[in-house]
Every structure is written in structure tokens, then in C-alpha cells.
Amino acid sequence: MSGHVCLEECDAAKLVDVLSALETARAQGVGGRADFSVYVLTNLTVNGLDTFIDFHALRDGVDASVHMAPFNVLHQELVSGTSQLHVTKPNLLVLALGWEGFATRFDVVPDDVTSRLEELFDLAASRSTAAIAVNTFVLPSPPTGRASASTSGTIHAVNDWIREYVRAHRERFFLCDWNGYIQDIGRAQALDPRYA
């Protein structure tokens, strides 16, 4: 596709098309039927996530404002009453979490990670009235050794815990099953190989 692309015709898998479609829609004054605010807290690189949220929301008729917190300030944003999270008062709080932010060694015990996650999830629920999206962790590439197999088993156990937590708190939380998405569409399609 060349030139400006409209929202409906856009290939959402191509960043250049998404950016062109958003630029065209905004230039034409296209807005959604409702205002919706999204705030993303993350401990991993999610460059472009705000663009895709904005694009898909607008394509579905919702004018979303997407705010990305600075990298790895999860607790600070939740605790500080003057943080952008509290100023924004979003409808949706996204906790986009990477495994490395919770486990820095291969021999981590699932209970250590789940207790840290539970503390974070409970803090988010107590400090914001927004719906909260959390994700499962992506399993590493096929295990090549004992440490990788151990890590995969630990991540699998933690992912099961996350699913149970979301089920138990479904009035506020919902799940983005990143590991399931990767299994569905394939690792090469889902992850930038520079970061995978």
C-alpha cells in the first residue's frame, strides 16, 4: 500500500500502515463514539504498543488516549498520589510485565514470584479504580539445558497462578495470555528476534 491508508483497509501487522492510517484518520478529524483512557505500566520494552492500542480502539469507534509510564516505575506510579497514573485516572490499567523483572536467577521459586505479583496486583487494585489487564509470561525458546527446562517449568507454574488470580478477581482483572498468543501465531511472528 502506498500513500495514506484508511483504518478499515489497513494491514494492522505493518507499523507503517498503522501509522499512516492513524495520521489520515486524525487529519480528517475522525474520533470515536466514546472517550477511553489507557495507562500502561511496564518493566519491559513495549515500543509501539500505544500506537496499536490507539489504532485498534479508533478502528472500533473508541477514541482512546494511551499513556505510557516511564520504564520500570511500577510501584512508584501506583504509590505516588501525584503520579501520572493518578492524574490520568484511566479506565484501563495495563500491567505489561516481563519475566526478567520478577526473576533474576534461574533457580527462582514460583512462590517467590507469585508473592511479588500478588503484592503488585493487589496494590494496583487498591490504588486505581480502573479495570486491570495483566499478562502471562512468555516461555523461553525451546529449552536447551537444565537451567532452561527449570525456568520453563517455573514460568509455567507462575502462569497458572496468574490465570487463577484473574479468575478469582474477574470483576476487575482480565488476562492477556501472551504465551498462548505466541503458541497460536508462532514465535517468529510474535516477537522481535532482537529481544526474544
Accessible surface in RSA format (square Angstrom, percent):
REM  Atomic radii and reference values for relative SASA: ProtOr
REM  Chains: A
REM  Algorithm: Lee & Richards
REM  Probe-radius: 1.40
REM  Slices: 20
REM RES _ NUM      All-atoms   Total-Side   Main-Chain    Non-polar    All polar
REM                ABS   REL    ABS   REL    ABS   REL    ABS   REL    ABS   REL
RES MET A   1   141.96  73.5  63.70  42.2  78.26 186.3  75.58  64.3  66.38  88.0
RES SER A   2   107.07  90.5  80.62 107.6  26.45  60.9  50.08 106.6  56.99  79.8
RES GLY A   3    62.47  77.0   0.00   N/A  62.47  77.0  41.73 114.5  20.74  46.4
RES HIS A   4   124.75  68.2  95.94  66.7  28.81  73.7  64.54  66.5  60.21  70.1
RES VAL A   5     4.62   3.0   3.77   3.4   0.85   2.1   4.62   4.0   0.00   0.0
RES CYS A   6    49.93  37.8  44.23  49.3   5.70  13.4  34.12  86.4  15.81  17.0
RES LEU A   7    12.80   7.1  10.84   7.8   1.96   4.9  10.84   7.6   1.96   5.3
RES GLU A   8   135.52  77.8 108.47  82.1  27.05  64.4  63.76 123.3  71.76  58.6
RES GLU A   9   115.25  66.2  98.64  74.6  16.61  39.5  38.91  75.3  76.34  62.3
RES CYS A  10     9.55   7.2   0.00   0.0   9.55  22.5   0.00   0.0   9.55  10.3
RES ASP A  11    53.47  37.5  45.94  45.7   7.53  17.8  20.53  48.3  32.93  32.8
RES ALA A  12    26.05  24.0  17.77  27.4   8.28  18.8  18.09  25.5   7.96  21.1
RES ALA A  13    92.54  85.1  53.59  82.7  38.95  88.6  63.67  89.7  28.87  76.5
RES LYS A  14   108.95  53.2 104.90  64.4   4.05   9.6  59.83  53.9  49.12  52.3
RES LEU A  15    87.67  48.8  81.18  58.1   6.49  16.3  81.18  57.0   6.49  17.5
RES VAL A  16   108.82  71.6 104.32  94.4   4.50  10.8 105.65  91.8   3.17   8.6
RES ASP A  17     8.49   5.9   8.49   8.4   0.00   0.0   0.00   0.0   8.49   8.5
RES VAL A  18     0.00   0.0   0.00   0.0   0.00   0.0   0.00   0.0   0.00   0.0
RES LEU A  19    87.07  48.5  83.52  59.8   3.55   8.9  83.90  58.9   3.17   8.5
RES SER A  20    20.60  17.4  15.49  20.7   5.11  11.8  18.66  39.7   1.94   2.7
RES ALA A  21     0.22   0.2   0.00   0.0   0.22   0.5   0.00   0.0   0.22   0.6
RES LEU A  22    15.54   8.7  15.47  11.1   0.07   0.2  15.54  10.9   0.00   0.0
RES GLU A  23   107.77  61.9  98.19  74.3   9.58  22.8  40.68  78.7  67.09  54.8
RES THR A  24    17.91  12.7  15.59  15.8   2.32   5.5  17.91  24.1   0.00   0.0
RES ALA A  25     4.27   3.9   2.42   3.7   1.85   4.2   3.97   5.6   0.30   0.8
RES ARG A  26    94.16  39.5  76.58  39.0  17.58  41.9  54.53  74.5  39.63  24.0
RES ALA A  27    88.88  81.7  44.83  69.2  44.05 100.2  57.68  81.2  31.20  82.6
RES GLN A  28   130.30  72.9  94.40  69.0  35.89  85.5  40.49  86.2  89.80  68.1
RES GLY A  29    64.36  79.4   0.00   N/A  64.36  79.4  35.36  97.0  28.99  64.9
RES VAL A  30    57.12  37.6  47.26  42.8   9.86  23.8  53.31  46.3   3.80  10.3
RES GLY A  31    44.50  54.9   0.00   N/A  44.50  54.9  18.51  50.8  25.99  58.2
RES GLY A  32    26.41  32.6   0.00   N/A  26.41  32.6   2.10   5.8  24.31  54.5
RES ARG A  33   191.67  80.5 147.37  75.1  44.30 105.5  77.90 106.5 113.77  69.0
RES ALA A  34    50.26  46.2  40.78  62.9   9.48  21.6  50.25  70.8   0.01   0.0
RES ASP A  35   126.48  88.6 101.27 100.8  25.21  59.6  36.37  85.6  90.11  89.9
RES PHE A  36    73.61  36.8  69.84  43.3   3.77   9.8  71.56  43.4   2.05   5.9
RES SER A  37    17.35  14.7  17.00  22.7   0.35   0.8  16.82  35.8   0.53   0.7
RES VAL A  38     2.21   1.5   2.21   2.0   0.00   0.0   2.21   1.9   0.00   0.0
RES TYR A  39     2.88   1.3   2.88   1.6   0.00   0.0   1.23   0.9   1.64   2.0
RES VAL A  40     0.03   0.0   0.00   0.0   0.03   0.1   0.00   0.0   0.03   0.1
RES LEU A  41     0.48   0.3   0.48   0.3   0.00   0.0   0.48   0.3   0.00   0.0
RES THR A  42     6.62   4.7   5.98   6.1   0.64   1.5   5.98   8.0   0.64   1.0
RES ASN A  43    13.43   9.3   2.18   2.1  11.24  27.1   0.69   1.7  12.73  12.3
RES LEU A  44    48.43  27.0  42.89  30.7   5.54  13.9  47.39  33.3   1.04   2.8
RES THR A  45    73.55  52.3  49.42  50.1  24.12  57.5  24.41  32.8  49.14  74.3
RES VAL A  46    24.79  16.3  14.44  13.1  10.35  24.9  22.61  19.6   2.18   5.9
RES ASN A  47   136.01  93.8 102.01  98.6  34.01  81.9  38.18  91.9  97.84  94.6
RES GLY A  48    24.33  30.0   0.00   N/A  24.33  30.0  16.18  44.4   8.15  18.2
RES LEU A  49    54.18  30.2  49.58  35.5   4.60  11.6  53.08  37.3   1.10   3.0
RES ASP A  50    50.16  35.1  49.09  48.9   1.07   2.5   4.45  10.5  45.70  45.6
RES THR A  51    26.80  19.1  22.38  22.7   4.43  10.6   5.54   7.4  21.27  32.1
RES PHE A  52    57.61  28.8  57.26  35.5   0.35   0.9  57.59  34.9   0.02   0.1
RES ILE A  53    40.26  22.9  34.52  25.7   5.73  13.8  39.38  28.4   0.88   2.4
RES ASP A  54    27.42  19.2  27.42  27.3   0.00   0.0   7.12  16.8  20.30  20.2
RES PHE A  55     0.00   0.0   0.00   0.0   0.00   0.0   0.00   0.0   0.00   0.0
RES HIS A  56    73.44  40.1  72.58  50.4   0.86   2.2  49.30  50.8  24.14  28.1
RES ALA A  57    19.87  18.3  11.72  18.1   8.14  18.5  18.99  26.7   0.87   2.3
RES LEU A  58     6.04   3.4   0.22   0.2   5.81  14.6   0.22   0.2   5.81  15.6
RES ARG A  59    85.18  35.8  62.39  31.8  22.79  54.3  14.69  20.1  70.50  42.7
RES ASP A  60    97.50  68.3  85.38  85.0  12.12  28.7  25.90  61.0  71.60  71.4
RES GLY A  61    19.53  24.1   0.00   N/A  19.53  24.1  18.99  52.1   0.54   1.2
RES VAL A  62    34.14  22.5  34.14  30.9   0.00   0.0  34.14  29.7   0.00   0.0
RES ASP A  63    43.02  30.1  39.43  39.2   3.59   8.5   3.08   7.2  39.94  39.8
RES ALA A  64     8.09   7.4   0.67   1.0   7.42  16.9   1.31   1.8   6.78  18.0
RES SER A  65    53.30  45.0  47.13  62.9   6.17  14.2  42.31  90.1  10.99  15.4
RES VAL A  66    30.54  20.1   3.97   3.6  26.56  64.0   3.97   3.5  26.56  72.0
RES HIS A  67    66.12  36.1  62.33  43.3   3.79   9.7  44.29  45.6  21.83  25.4
RES MET A  68    65.89  34.1  36.58  24.2  29.31  69.8  36.58  31.1  29.31  38.8
RES ALA A  69     8.13   7.5   0.07   0.1   8.06  18.3   0.57   0.8   7.56  20.0
RES PRO A  70    87.96  64.1  75.23  68.6  12.73  46.3  87.45  72.2   0.51   3.2
RES PHE A  71   124.69  62.4 105.87  65.6  18.82  49.0 106.43  64.5  18.26  52.3
RES ASN A  72    80.44  55.5  66.73  64.5  13.71  33.0   4.99  12.0  75.45  72.9
RES VAL A  73    33.82  22.3  33.29  30.1   0.53   1.3  33.29  28.9   0.53   1.4
RES LEU A  74    11.40   6.4   9.94   7.1   1.46   3.7   9.94   7.0   1.46   3.9
RES HIS A  75    74.23  40.6  73.65  51.2   0.58   1.5  56.78  58.5  17.45  20.3
RES GLN A  76   109.85  61.4 102.19  74.7   7.66  18.2  60.97 129.8  48.89  37.1
RES GLU A  77    19.41  11.1  19.12  14.5   0.29   0.7   0.29   0.6  19.12  15.6
RES LEU A  78     0.00   0.0   0.00   0.0   0.00   0.0   0.00   0.0   0.00   0.0
RES VAL A  79    85.46  56.2  79.64  72.1   5.82  14.0  79.68  69.2   5.78  15.7
RES SER A  80    45.35  38.3  36.24  48.4   9.11  21.0  32.52  69.2  12.83  18.0
RES GLY A  81    54.71  67.5   0.00   N/A  54.71  67.5  26.86  73.7  27.84  62.4
RES THR A  82   120.60  85.8 101.90 103.3  18.70  44.6  80.74 108.4  39.86  60.3
RES SER A  83    12.08  10.2   2.91   3.9   9.17  21.1  12.08  25.7   0.00   0.0
RES GLN A  84   100.03  55.9  97.93  71.6   2.10   5.0  42.11  89.6  57.92  43.9
RES LEU A  85     1.75   1.0   1.01   0.7   0.74   1.9   1.01   0.7   0.74   2.0
RES HIS A  86    32.56  17.8  28.46  19.8   4.09  10.5  14.77  15.2  17.79  20.7
RES VAL A  87    97.63  64.2  73.71  66.7  23.92  57.6  79.61  69.2  18.02  48.9
RES THR A  88    29.97  21.3   7.42   7.5  22.55  53.8  12.09  16.2  17.88  27.0
RES LYS A  89   161.65  78.9 138.74  85.1  22.92  54.6 108.90  98.0  52.75  56.2
RES PRO A  90     7.27   5.3   1.11   1.0   6.16  22.4   1.15   1.0   6.11  38.0
RES ASN A  91    72.92  50.3  61.04  59.0  11.88  28.6   9.68  23.3  63.24  61.1
RES LEU A  92    27.66  15.4  27.66  19.8   0.00   0.0  27.66  19.4   0.00   0.0
RES LEU A  93     0.00   0.0   0.00   0.0   0.00   0.0   0.00   0.0   0.00   0.0
RES VAL A  94    18.93  12.5  18.93  17.1   0.00   0.0  18.93  16.4   0.00   0.0
RES LEU A  95     0.74   0.4   0.00   0.0   0.74   1.9   0.00   0.0   0.74   2.0
RES ALA A  96     0.47   0.4   0.03   0.1   0.44   1.0   0.47   0.7   0.00   0.0
RES LEU A  97     1.79   1.0   0.88   0.6   0.91   2.3   0.88   0.6   0.91   2.4
RES GLY A  98     8.10  10.0   0.00   N/A   8.10  10.0   8.10  22.2   0.00   0.0
RES TRP A  99    23.96   9.6  20.89  10.1   3.07   7.2  15.93   8.5   8.03  13.0
RES GLU A 100   133.08  76.4 125.10  94.6   7.99  19.0  68.15 131.8  64.93  53.0
RES GLY A 101    33.19  40.9   0.00   N/A  33.19  40.9  16.20  44.4  16.99  38.1
RES PHE A 102     9.64   4.8   6.53   4.0   3.11   8.1   6.65   4.0   2.99   8.5
RES ALA A 103     8.92   8.2   0.03   0.0   8.89  20.2   1.67   2.3   7.25  19.2
RES THR A 104   127.09  90.4  87.52  88.7  39.57  94.3  70.97  95.3  56.12  84.8
RES ARG A 105   127.54  53.5 114.02  58.1  13.52  32.2  58.47  79.9  69.07  41.9
RES PHE A 106   129.32  64.7 123.85  76.7   5.47  14.2 125.48  76.1   3.84  11.0
RES ASP A 107   100.96  70.7  83.73  83.3  17.22  40.7  45.57 107.3  55.38  55.2
RES VAL A 108    11.37   7.5   6.29   5.7   5.08  12.2   6.29   5.5   5.08  13.8
RES VAL A 109    75.10  49.4  73.84  66.8   1.26   3.0  75.10  65.2   0.00   0.0
RES PRO A 110    42.04  30.6  42.04  38.3   0.00   0.0  42.04  34.7   0.00   0.0
RES ASP A 111   105.07  73.6 101.82 101.3   3.25   7.7  27.28  64.2  77.79  77.6
RES ASP A 112    63.54  44.5  59.55  59.3   4.00   9.5  19.31  45.5  44.23  44.1
RES VAL A 113     0.44   0.3   0.35   0.3   0.09   0.2   0.44   0.4   0.00   0.0
RES THR A 114    15.05  10.7  14.66  14.9   0.39   0.9   5.59   7.5   9.46  14.3
RES SER A 115    64.96  54.9  55.49  74.1   9.47  21.8  43.99  93.7  20.97  29.4
RES ARG A 116   115.03  48.3 111.56  56.9   3.47   8.3  44.11  60.3  70.92  43.0
RES LEU A 117     0.04   0.0   0.04   0.0   0.00   0.0   0.04   0.0   0.00   0.0
RES GLU A 118    77.50  44.5  77.50  58.6   0.00   0.0   8.62  16.7  68.88  56.2
RES GLU A 119   109.65  62.9  99.50  75.3  10.14  24.2  41.54  80.3  68.11  55.6
RES LEU A 120     0.07   0.0   0.07   0.0   0.00   0.0   0.07   0.0   0.00   0.0
RES PHE A 121     0.20   0.1   0.20   0.1   0.00   0.0   0.20   0.1   0.00   0.0
RES ASP A 122    65.36  45.8  60.33  60.0   5.03  11.9  27.99  65.9  37.36  37.3
RES LEU A 123    39.81  22.2  36.30  26.0   3.51   8.8  39.38  27.7   0.43   1.1
RES ALA A 124     0.00   0.0   0.00   0.0   0.00   0.0   0.00   0.0   0.00   0.0
RES ALA A 125    29.31  26.9  20.32  31.4   8.99  20.4  20.51  28.9   8.79  23.3
RES SER A 126    86.93  73.5  47.26  63.1  39.67  91.4  50.07 106.6  36.86  51.6
RES ARG A 127    93.11  39.1  78.86  40.2  14.26  33.9  20.77  28.4  72.35  43.8
RES SER A 128    15.52  13.1   4.08   5.4  11.44  26.4   9.91  21.1   5.62   7.9
RES THR A 129   135.88  96.6 110.44 112.0  25.44  60.6  83.23 111.8  52.65  79.6
RES ALA A 130     3.41   3.1   0.00   0.0   3.41   7.8   3.32   4.7   0.09   0.2
RES ALA A 131    41.93  38.6  35.70  55.1   6.23  14.2  37.47  52.8   4.46  11.8
RES ILE A 132     0.00   0.0   0.00   0.0   0.00   0.0   0.00   0.0   0.00   0.0
RES ALA A 133     2.81   2.6   2.62   4.0   0.19   0.4   2.68   3.8   0.13   0.3
RES VAL A 134     1.07   0.7   0.03   0.0   1.04   2.5   1.07   0.9   0.00   0.0
RES ASN A 135     2.57   1.8   1.87   1.8   0.70   1.7   1.70   4.1   0.88   0.8
RES THR A 136     0.00   0.0   0.00   0.0   0.00   0.0   0.00   0.0   0.00   0.0
RES PHE A 137     2.52   1.3   1.56   1.0   0.96   2.5   2.52   1.5   0.00   0.0
RES VAL A 138    37.46  24.6  25.25  22.9  12.20  29.4  25.25  21.9  12.20  33.1
RES LEU A 139    39.36  21.9  39.30  28.1   0.06   0.1  39.30  27.6   0.06   0.2
RES PRO A 140    47.57  34.7  31.73  28.9  15.84  57.6  39.98  33.0   7.59  47.2
RES SER A 141    55.41  46.8  49.66  66.3   5.75  13.2  30.86  65.7  24.55  34.4
RES PRO A 142   105.72  77.1  96.16  87.7   9.56  34.7 100.61  83.1   5.11  31.8
RES PRO A 143    71.25  51.9  48.20  43.9  23.05  83.8  48.42  40.0  22.83 141.9
RES THR A 144   133.58  95.0  92.52  93.8  41.06  97.9  76.75 103.1  56.83  85.9
RES GLY A 145    37.68  46.5   0.00   N/A  37.68  46.5  35.02  96.1   2.66   6.0
RES ARG A 146   221.04  92.8 203.75 103.9  17.30  41.2  81.63 111.6 139.41  84.5
RES ALA A 147    43.85  40.3  36.01  55.6   7.84  17.8  40.40  56.9   3.45   9.1
RES SER A 148    30.29  25.6  28.75  38.4   1.54   3.5   2.76   5.9  27.54  38.6
RES ALA A 149    54.41  50.0  44.29  68.3  10.13  23.0  45.75  64.4   8.66  22.9
RES SER A 150    54.92  46.4  40.62  54.2  14.30  33.0  31.01  66.0  23.91  33.5
RES THR A 151    12.01   8.5  11.50  11.7   0.50   1.2  12.01  16.1   0.00   0.0
RES SER A 152    18.72  15.8  17.74  23.7   0.98   2.3  16.39  34.9   2.33   3.3
RES GLY A 153    42.05  51.9   0.00   N/A  42.05  51.9  35.15  96.5   6.90  15.4
RES THR A 154    11.93   8.5   9.04   9.2   2.89   6.9   1.54   2.1  10.39  15.7
RES ILE A 155     3.09   1.8   3.09   2.3   0.00   0.0   3.09   2.2   0.00   0.0
RES HIS A 156   101.23  55.3 101.23  70.4   0.00   0.0  67.70  69.8  33.53  39.0
RES ALA A 157    42.35  38.9  32.46  50.1   9.88  22.5  36.24  51.0   6.11  16.2
RES VAL A 158     0.00   0.0   0.00   0.0   0.00   0.0   0.00   0.0   0.00   0.0
RES ASN A 159     2.20   1.5   2.20   2.1   0.00   0.0   0.56   1.4   1.63   1.6
RES ASP A 160    62.97  44.1  60.98  60.7   1.99   4.7  25.63  60.3  37.35  37.2
RES TRP A 161    62.91  25.2  57.79  28.0   5.12  12.0  38.07  20.3  24.84  40.3
RES ILE A 162     0.59   0.3   0.59   0.4   0.00   0.0   0.59   0.4   0.00   0.0
RES ARG A 163    55.29  23.2  53.34  27.2   1.95   4.6  25.03  34.2  30.26  18.3
RES GLU A 164   100.25  57.6  98.14  74.2   2.11   5.0  45.42  87.9  54.83  44.8
RES TYR A 165    12.76   6.0   7.09   4.0   5.67  14.8  11.26   8.5   1.50   1.9
RES VAL A 166    14.27   9.4  14.27  12.9   0.00   0.0  14.27  12.4   0.00   0.0
RES ARG A 167   126.11  52.9 122.76  62.6   3.35   8.0  57.85  79.1  68.25  41.4
RES ALA A 168    74.83  68.8  39.77  61.4  35.06  79.8  51.33  72.3  23.50  62.2
RES HIS A 169    59.98  32.8  59.98  41.7   0.00   0.0  36.20  37.3  23.78  27.7
RES ARG A 170   180.42  75.8 159.81  81.5  20.62  49.1  60.46  82.6 119.97  72.7
RES GLU A 171   137.12  78.7  98.66  74.6  38.46  91.6  69.12 133.7  68.00  55.5
RES ARG A 172    61.55  25.8  57.37  29.2   4.18  10.0  41.05  56.1  20.50  12.4
RES PHE A 173     6.01   3.0   1.69   1.0   4.33  11.3   1.93   1.2   4.08  11.7
RES PHE A 174    91.54  45.8  90.56  56.1   0.99   2.6  91.54  55.5   0.00   0.0
RES LEU A 175    51.18  28.5  28.60  20.5  22.58  56.8  28.60  20.1  22.58  60.8
RES CYS A 176    30.85  23.3  30.85  34.4   0.00   0.0   2.07   5.3  28.78  31.0
RES ASP A 177    36.03  25.2  35.59  35.4   0.44   1.0  14.13  33.2  21.90  21.8
RES TRP A 178    61.53  24.7  60.69  29.4   0.85   2.0  46.44  24.8  15.09  24.5
RES ASN A 179    12.16   8.4  12.16  11.8   0.00   0.0   0.00   0.0  12.16  11.8
RES GLY A 180    15.85  19.5   0.00   N/A  15.85  19.5  15.56  42.7   0.28   0.6
RES TYR A 181   107.82  50.3 106.91  60.8   0.91   2.4  82.70  62.1  25.12  31.0
RES ILE A 182    14.94   8.5  13.82  10.3   1.12   2.7  13.82  10.0   1.12   3.0
RES GLN A 183   129.67  72.5  96.11  70.2  33.57  79.9  41.37  88.1  88.31  67.0
RES ASP A 184   121.19  84.9  85.23  84.8  35.96  85.0  24.04  56.6  97.15  96.9
RES ILE A 185   102.28  58.2  82.09  61.2  20.19  48.7  89.13  64.2  13.15  35.7
RES GLY A 186    30.56  37.7   0.00   N/A  30.56  37.7  29.83  81.9   0.73   1.6
RES ARG A 187    70.90  29.8  63.80  32.5   7.10  16.9  44.92  61.4  25.99  15.7
RES ALA A 188    96.61  88.8  65.15 100.5  31.46  71.6  75.44 106.2  21.17  56.1
RES GLN A 189   149.37  83.5 117.59  85.9  31.77  75.6  30.84  65.6 118.53  89.9
RES ALA A 190    39.37  36.2   6.73  10.4  32.64  74.2  11.73  16.5  27.64  73.2
RES LEU A 191    46.71  26.0  39.08  28.0   7.63  19.2  41.81  29.4   4.90  13.2
RES ASP A 192    53.48  37.5  38.14  38.0  15.34  36.3  28.71  67.6  24.78  24.7
RES PRO A 193   118.29  86.2  94.52  86.2  23.77  86.4  98.17  81.1  20.12 125.0
RES ARG A 194   187.80  78.9 150.48  76.7  37.32  88.9  75.65 103.4 112.15  68.0
RES TYR A 195   148.97  69.6 113.30  64.5  35.68  92.8  86.39  64.9  62.58  77.1
RES ALA A 196    71.42  65.7  11.99  18.5  59.43 135.2  34.16  48.1  37.26  98.7
END  Absolute sums over single chains surface
CHAIN  1 A    10893.5       8568.5       2325.1       6246.9       4646.6
END  Absolute sums over all chains
TOTAL         10893.5       8568.5       2325.1       6246.9       4646.6
